[in-house]
Structures are given as C-alpha cells and as structure tokens.
C-alpha cells in the first residue's frame, strides 16, 4: 500500500471519504496531535486502528465529530453543565465522556458503557469530518507508547505504506492531546489533563474535579495508563536541584562517543547553550512547552543518543497536562504537584 500525504482539497477529501466507507484508516490533522481515524460504527475498521498501533485492547478511543453533528444518537443523559461547556470550549481541545447508547462499535469504548466525544477545531479535521459525516474513532497517529505526532511527516515515518492517506494540515499548534472530561456525574471530572484546564472549566460551570487513577485500574479514557510518548533514544530525567548529576551523565555520554542533548525550560536552556552544550529550548510558558514537547522528542530521536530532561519549575494551568506527558515519556510515572 502506498501512503499519500495530501493537503485538504475536494479531491483528497473525496479520497478520504472513500477510504473511510471502505473500512480503511485515514490519518488527519487536529489542533492537538494527528489522529488515526476510522468509521466508529464499523468493528472491522476500529480493529484496524488497534492492530496498526499495537494498542492495548482495553484502552478506549475517542469519537470525533464535526461541529454540526447531532450526538443525541450516540450518547444520552447530557447534563446541563456539559451544554454550557460545549458553548464555551467547542470546537476545541476538550473531549467529553457521556453514557453511550451503544450505537458505535463496541471496540471504541472497549466494553465500557460510556463514549468519549470530541469536536476538533482544526479546519482540516472539520472538513474531513463533514465530508464523511460519521463519528470517526481516532487515537493519536503513532505507534503505541511512541511519541505522539504533531506533523504529517511524523505520521508518515510511523505508518508509511501501512495506511492509504494522511490529510496534512501543517504543524499542530496545541501540541498535546485534548483534555478528557467525565460528564457522567453531578460535577465534571478530568480524566486526562490537557489544554483546557481544571481552572478554566471551573470558571465556567462553578466546579471541577481531577480524577486520580489507582494502581492496576482499567483505563476510563485514553492516556490514563501505560507508558506513553517515549522517544526511541535513551533518556534520563533530573529535577532542577540535580543539575550537576545531569551534566555528569551528559559528559559521560559524550566521552563514550555518544551525542547527548539536554531539554530544559528557557532560562536553563540558555545557560546550557552558553556553555556550548547541545540543548533543546523547551519554552518559557506552559503553552509553549505543550506546543514544543512532542516536536522536540521526535527531533531528539534523529540527532541524539541520550536525551536528558531537566524538570521544568513552572506549574499551574496547562503544565498539569505537560507534566503528565513529560514524566510518562521519560518512564518515571506521574508526579504529584
């Protein structure tokens, strides 16, 4: 199978529609990361996603729909606060979980009685979703546990000749996956932190909780379990108080003939750069770090033998989502804040 990488146009969208209706998988741009999409009504199509990614069978998917799609056939018991949040944040990087009517493939929710719904704001995604006019089940378009893709080229490197089409919408400006919000209770509860923060949700509907998963618990939504987002190079992780240790293993790797790189927030990155070290500037704000994270991890795979992270000191806002991805990428689990 030859993989085509095309920008959104009348011709490419028609191709995408034909592939989706034939139970094939199409990758597409969103404002967060690229998605690997299939017809959510088709068992065969959804199973292809799990096979392509090597995704665990108990890790549910999100159903993506266009802004005018009527979700009443897919979910029920939508609380009033969810309607308020929809008006405030959608289309955008917020996924909302509701009781499912069971109309989509059972493989989408992995046997759960809920369904996660997302309305992406990306123009490419909206054009694609309107063209097919179906709920599209889609996780991030990367191999399971690998770094999520934020360019079409990232998707191409993971799935060349394995999927027929990638709809290229350019680089993803958000950079980390959507916030997943449980809307099945009296108070909304964040299952996966992202660009729409707990504070933002609470400011609109009065309150919001953040769910803390338990050891060995079955995932309630994507991104709640398993090591994720890991680059293929060796990695190491240090706090700001461990800079000497970080520099020590940097030197040791260089002495062995390796190519070490450091990733750190702007102030520390500037200090490392002035010393002549290989460094990635993570950014200054939480939004910059979210946008840069996966792009830098992907770049590190191509240039470094060891990627050393110095933990950012910034907290609050989208940094909860950034830290969730960062610590998982470096294999150290979630940290309390």
C-alpha positions in Angstrom: 0.0 0.0 0.0 1.3 3.4 -1.0 0.7 6.2 1.6 -0.4 9.5 0.1 0.3 12.7 2.0 -2.1 15.4 0.8 -3.4 18.7 2.0 -7.2 19.1 2.3 -8.9 19.6 -1.0 -12.0 18.5 -2.8 -10.1 15.6 -4.3 -8.3 14.5 -1.2 -11.4 14.7 1.0 -13.3 12.6 -1.5 -10.5 10.0 -1.3 -10.7 10.2 2.5 -14.4 9.5 2.4 -14.0 6.5 0.1 -11.3 5.0 2.3 -13.4 5.5 5.5 -16.5 4.0 3.8 -14.4 1.0 2.8 -13.3 0.4 6.4 -9.8 1.8 5.8 -7.9 4.1 8.2 -7.0 7.7 7.4 -4.7 10.0 9.4 -5.8 13.6 9.8 -4.6 16.8 11.4 -6.2 18.2 14.6 -5.3 21.2 16.7 -3.7 18.9 19.3 -2.0 16.0 17.6 -2.6 14.0 14.4 -5.3 11.3 14.7 -5.5 7.8 13.2 -9.2 7.7 12.2 -11.7 5.0 11.2 -15.5 4.6 11.0 -16.7 4.4 14.6 -19.7 2.2 13.5 -17.5 -0.5 12.0 -16.0 -3.2 14.1 -13.6 -4.1 11.3 -12.4 -0.6 10.8 -11.9 0.1 14.5 -10.0 -3.1 15.0 -7.6 -2.0 12.3 -6.6 1.0 14.5 -5.7 -1.2 17.4 -3.7 -3.5 15.1 -1.8 -0.7 13.3 -0.9 1.0 16.6 -0.2 -2.1 18.6 -2.7 -0.6 21.1 -3.8 -2.4 24.2 -7.3 -3.8 23.8 -8.6 -2.1 27.0 -7.5 1.4 26.0 -10.6 3.2 24.7 -10.8 5.6 21.7 -12.4 9.0 21.2 -15.2 9.5 18.6 -14.5 12.7 16.6 -17.4 14.6 15.0 -17.9 17.9 13.2 -19.5 20.9 14.9 -22.9 20.3 13.4 -23.1 16.6 14.1 -26.1 15.5 16.2 -24.6 13.4 19.0 -28.0 12.5 20.5 -28.0 9.1 18.8 -24.6 8.3 20.3 -24.9 9.5 23.9 -27.6 10.3 26.4 -28.0 11.9 29.8 -26.1 15.0 28.9 -26.1 17.2 32.0 -26.7 21.0 31.8 -23.2 21.9 32.7 -22.0 19.9 29.6 -24.1 22.1 27.4 -22.5 25.2 29.0 -19.0 23.7 28.5 -19.8 22.9 24.9 -20.7 26.5 24.2 -17.5 27.7 26.0 -14.9 25.4 24.6 -16.1 23.6 21.5 -14.9 23.2 18.8 -11.6 22.8 20.7 -9.2 20.5 22.6 -11.9 19.2 25.0 -13.2 15.6 25.0 -16.4 14.9 26.9 -17.4 11.5 28.2 -21.1 10.6 28.4 -23.2 7.4 28.8 -23.2 5.6 25.5 -26.3 4.5 23.6 -24.3 1.6 22.2 -24.6 2.6 18.6 -20.9 2.7 17.8 -18.6 -0.3 17.6 -18.1 -2.0 21.0 -14.4 -1.8 20.3 -14.4 2.0 20.5 -15.1 2.1 24.3 -13.5 -1.3 25.0 -16.6 -2.6 26.7 -17.3 0.4 28.8 -20.8 1.9 28.9 -19.6 5.4 28.1 -18.4 7.1 24.9 -15.8 9.9 24.6 -16.8 12.7 22.1 -14.6 15.4 20.7 -15.2 18.2 18.2 -11.8 19.4 17.0 -11.3 23.0 15.9 -8.7 22.2 13.2 -10.1 23.3 9.8 -8.6 20.1 8.2 -10.4 18.0 10.7 -13.7 19.8 10.3 -13.6 19.5 6.5 -12.8 15.8 6.8 -15.4 15.1 9.4 -18.1 17.0 7.5 -17.2 15.1 4.3 -17.6 11.7 5.9 -20.5 12.8 8.2 -19.8 9.9 10.6 -18.2 9.7 14.0 -14.6 8.9 13.5 -12.8 6.8 16.2 -9.3 8.1 16.4 -6.4 7.9 18.8 -3.1 9.7 18.1 -1.5 8.6 14.9 1.6 6.9 16.3 2.8 3.5 17.3 1.6 2.6 20.8 3.9 4.2 23.5 5.8 6.2 20.9 5.9 10.0 20.8 2.6 11.4 19.5 2.8 13.1 16.1 2.4 16.8 15.6 3.3 16.9 11.9 2.2 14.8 8.9 5.8 13.7 8.4 5.8 12.2 12.0 2.8 10.1 10.9 4.4 9.2 7.6 7.5 7.9 9.4 5.4 5.6 11.7 2.9 4.3 9.1 4.4 4.7 5.6 2.9 2.1 3.3 0.5 0.9 6.0 -2.3 3.5 5.7 -3.6 4.9 2.4 -3.8 8.6 3.2 -2.6 11.3 5.6 -4.5 14.7 5.5 -1.8 17.2 6.1 -2.9 20.3 7.9 0.6 21.5 8.9 2.0 21.5 12.4 -0.4 21.1 15.3 -0.5 24.3 17.4 -1.7 22.8 20.6 0.9 20.1 20.9 -0.6 17.7 23.5 -3.8 15.7 23.4 -7.2 17.0 24.4 -8.4 17.2 28.0 -10.8 14.3 28.7 -13.7 15.3 30.9 -16.0 12.8 32.6 -19.5 14.3 32.3 -21.5 11.3 33.8 -21.7 12.7 37.3 -23.1 15.8 39.1 -19.7 17.5 38.8 -17.3 17.3 35.8 -14.2 15.4 36.5 -11.0 15.5 34.4 -9.7 12.0 33.4 -6.8 13.3 31.3 -5.4 16.8 31.7 -4.7 18.9 28.6 -5.1 22.4 27.2 -8.5 23.0 28.7 -7.6 23.2 32.4 -9.5 22.4 35.6 -9.4 26.2 36.4 -10.9 27.0 33.0 -13.7 24.5 33.4 -14.5 25.6 37.0 -14.6 29.2 35.9 -17.5 28.4 33.5 -19.5 25.9 35.5 -18.5 26.6 39.1 -16.5 23.4 40.0 -14.4 20.7 38.5 -12.5 17.7 39.9 -9.4 15.9 38.7 -9.5 12.1 38.8 -6.6 10.2 40.3 -6.2 6.7 38.9 -5.5 3.8 41.1 -2.7 1.2 40.5 -3.7 -1.6 38.1 -7.1 0.2 37.4 -8.6 -0.3 34.0 -8.4 2.9 31.9 -11.5 5.0 31.9 -10.2 7.1 29.0 -7.2 7.3 26.6 -4.0 8.4 28.2 -4.7 7.1 31.7 -2.5 4.0 31.7 0.7 2.6 30.2 4.0 4.3 29.4 3.3 6.8 26.6 5.1 9.3 24.4 8.6 7.7 24.7 11.3 8.6 22.2 13.5 5.8 20.8 16.7 7.2 22.1 18.0 6.7 25.7 16.5 9.1 28.3 17.3 10.4 31.7 15.3 12.8 34.0 16.5 15.2 36.7 15.0 17.9 38.8 16.3 21.4 38.9 18.2 20.5 42.1 20.1 17.8 40.2 21.8 19.8 37.6 25.3 18.5 38.5 24.1 15.0 38.0 22.5 15.9 34.7 25.7 17.5 33.5 27.8 14.5 34.7 25.9 11.9 32.6 26.0 14.4 29.7 29.8 14.4 29.9 29.9 10.6 30.3 27.8 10.0 27.2 29.9 12.5 25.2 33.1 10.7 26.3 31.7 7.4 25.1 31.3 8.9 21.7 27.6 9.5 22.0 25.6 12.6 21.2 23.8 13.8 24.4 21.2 16.6 24.3 19.5 18.4 27.2 15.9 19.6 27.2 15.1 22.4 29.7 12.9 25.4 30.2 14.1 28.7 28.6 16.3 30.1 31.4 18.2 26.8 32.0 18.4 26.1 28.3 20.1 29.5 27.7 22.7 28.7 30.4 23.4 25.3 28.9 23.7 26.8 25.4 26.2 29.4 26.6 28.4 26.5 27.8 28.4 25.1 24.3 26.2 22.1 25.2 23.6 20.5 22.9 20.3 21.8 24.1 16.6 21.9 23.2 14.8 25.0 24.4 11.5 23.7 25.9 10.0 27.2 26.1 9.0 29.9 28.5 5.3 29.4 29.1 3.1 26.4 29.6 1.6 26.8 26.2 5.0 27.0 24.6 6.1 23.8 26.4 2.9 22.0 25.4 3.4 23.0 21.7 7.1 22.1 21.7 7.1 18.8 23.7 6.4 16.2 21.1 8.2 18.0 18.3 11.4 18.1 20.4 11.1 14.5 21.5 10.7 13.5 17.8 13.7 15.7 16.9 15.8 14.1 19.7 15.3 10.7 18.1 17.0 11.9 14.9 20.0 13.7 16.5 20.8 12.3 20.0 21.8 9.1 21.6 20.8 10.3 25.1 18.1 12.9 25.9 18.4 14.4 29.3 15.4 16.3 30.7 15.7 18.9 33.4 12.3 19.1 35.0 10.6 22.5 34.5 9.9 24.6 37.5 6.7 26.2 36.1 3.4 24.9 37.5 -0.3 25.7 37.1 -2.6 25.9 34.1 -1.6 23.6 31.1 1.5 22.5 32.9 -0.5 19.7 34.6 -1.0 18.2 31.1 2.6 18.9 30.1 4.0 17.2 33.2 1.7 14.2 32.7 3.1 13.6 29.3 6.7 14.5 30.1 7.0 12.2 33.1 5.4 9.3 31.1 7.7 10.0 28.2 10.7 9.6 30.4 9.3 6.5 32.1 9.0 7.8 35.6 5.2 7.9 36.0 3.1 10.8 37.2 4.4 13.2 39.8 2.3 15.0 42.3 2.3 18.7 42.0 
